[in-house]
């Protein structure tokens, strides 16, 4: 089940990293009141900073001019385009641009979920493929393999190339869990 909300603003009271639980977005009173996250391992990273420690923001190469704050999708060649619910190649929404993108240029993208670097290395997926929990464990992109009465279809994320220059080689998983079907 996906739950969403819409609001004109959210007032967040500044906190210290030690006072918030893991998997939390917060305003860090110890770091100039910057928007910050604390991941499941307790690591703290500033939202908006592009670095290896920020698993929610990733540098991606664009295939077109893309304005700031624009929803984007991943193409099979590893580049991003403006997301489009009616465009077959632009339906795999992966996040929102944090700056304006130029053709073949790099832009920071705020992802729909955490980027798990290396999770899909060598498994033969292509960028932009939806990745599901496999029937016998592991990962799959083929939902036709779910044939039993007890099969759940659980999307675990989207396949992606490494940060930076686009590539058809998949290494990373942009992880977000969604139950598509349950018996």
N, C-alpha and C positions, 0 to 999 in steps of 0.2 A: 504494500500500500504506500502511495506517495502522498505526503501532506505538504501543502504549500500555504502561504499567506501573502497578503499584500498590505503594505503600510506606507504612509508618507514618510515616516522615520521611526527609528528605534533608538531610544536613549539608553546607552550602555554606560554603567558606572565603572570608572577605571579600577582595575584590580592588579594585584601582583601575580606573577606566574605561579608562585607557590600556593596561592589561595584558590586557584581554579582547577577543576578536574581535567583529566585527559580528554581529547577530542572536543575541545572548546574553542570558540572564537571569543576574544575579549580585547579590551583596551588596556594596554600595559602601562601602568602608572610608573614603572621603573624605567621605561624606555620612551620618554617624551610623548606619552599617551598615544602611541601608534597602535593601529589595528593589528592584532596579533592572533596566532593560533597556537594551540598546544596539541600535538598529535598523540596517538595512542601509546607511544613510547615515552611520552613526557617531554619530547623535544619542542622547543619554542621557536617560532619563526614569524617575522613581520610579514603581514599581508601587503602585497605591493612590491616587496623586494624580490628581485629575480636572482635566485641563487640555488645551489644544489640543496640547501636546507629547506627551501620552501616547496613542498610537494604539491601545492595547489596552484602554482603559477609556473608556466613553462614557455620557453622561447619556441616559436613556431614560424615556419617560412610560409608566406602568403603567395597565392597564385594570382592575386588581383589586388587592386586598391581597396582597402577595407577601412572604414571610419572607426574611430575610437568607440567603445561601448557597443560593439556590434556582435550579435550571436554568430558563431562560426562553426563550420563542420569540417571534418577531416576527409581528404580525398585519398584514393589508393596510392598515389605517388608520394604521400606524406605531407603535402601542402594543405593549407586551409583556404576555405572560401566562405563567403557569406552564407549562413545556414538558410535553408529554404524548405519548408514543409511540403512544397509541391515539386521540388527538384530532386529527382532520384539520386543524383550524386552528391546532394548537399543536405541530406536529411539526418546524418549522424552528427547531431549537435554535441560539441565537446566543451564549449565555454564561450566566454565573452572577451573581446580584445580590450586591452588596458591602454592601448595607444593606437594611433593611426598606422596602418600597414601600407606599404608600397609593394608593387609587383616584385616578387622574388626576394622581398625584404623580410627581416625578422621582426616579430612583434610579440610582446608578452601576452599570454592568454590566461585568464582566470578560469581554471578547469571546473567541470561539473563534479569531479571527485579527485581524490589523491592520485598523483602519478607515482606508480610503483616501478621504478627503474629496474630493468633487467628481468622482470617477471615472465616475459613471453619470449625471451631470447631463444632462437633456434627452433621454435615450434611451428614455423611455416605460415603464420598469419600475415595479412597485409594491413597497412594502416587504414583505420576507419571501420574495420570489421567489428561487429558486436561479438563479444566473447561471453560464453555461457559456462556454467559449471558442468563438467562432463558427467555422463551417466555412470561411468566407473571411476570417477575422480578426475582430477586435472581440469584442463580447459578444452572447449570445443567451440567452433563457430557454426556447426551443423546441427540445427534443431530437429532435422528429420531422423536423427538417431534415437530420439526419445519416443519409444514405441510401446513401452509397458504401461500397465494400468497405474502403477505407483510412481511414474516419472513426474518430477517437478521440473519446470523450466525456469532456471534462475540466471538472469543476466548478471555478470560480475563486472562488466565494464566494456571498454573500447580499446582495441589494439592501436598502438602508436609507435612511431619511430623514436629514436633518441632525440633529445633536445637539440635545437639548432637547425642545421641544413636538412631539408626534407630528404627522405629515403624511402624506398619500397621495403626495406628490411625492418621488421618489427622487433623491438626489444622491450618496450614498456607497455604497461597496462594502466589506463586511466580508470581507476576502480570506483564503481558505485554499484550497489546491489539493488536489484529489482526482481521481485518474484513475478514472472510473466504468467505462469500457470502452475497450479498445485492440484493434485488429485483430490 
